[in-house]
Amino acid sequence: MSQITSHVLDTNLGKPAVNMPVILYQHIEQQWQVLAHSNTNQDGRVTDLLTEHSNLPMGVYRVHFDTEHYFNTLQQECFYPYVDVVFQISGNGEHYHIPLLLSAFGYSTYRGS
């Protein structure tokens, strides 16, 4: 399993958010560098951002969720065209799960397990 995973749930529909583009960035020397990208699967999960044995160094990272793409496929208006979740990791190889609870006009996130 990837060291960084995510799960996106559409709270308006009560269903997983399928086929949402997700990009992982690392903050290095005052710039964001793309590390990986994927799309949510049929269960709204992203489990393949990194290879199974990848171990990210301590630092600041960002997961970018392309919510506009997702809502456009549903032909729904959205207020937030994207959601960026910025977080820091310790560099000890620990797993980090970044869930996103989403509606067209709001969202919340937390550190999952």
Summary of the structure (lengths in Angstrom):
residues: 113
radius of gyration: 13.7
end to end distance: 12.9
largest distance: 42.1
contacts: 323
relative contact order: 0.27
helix: 6%
strand: 49%
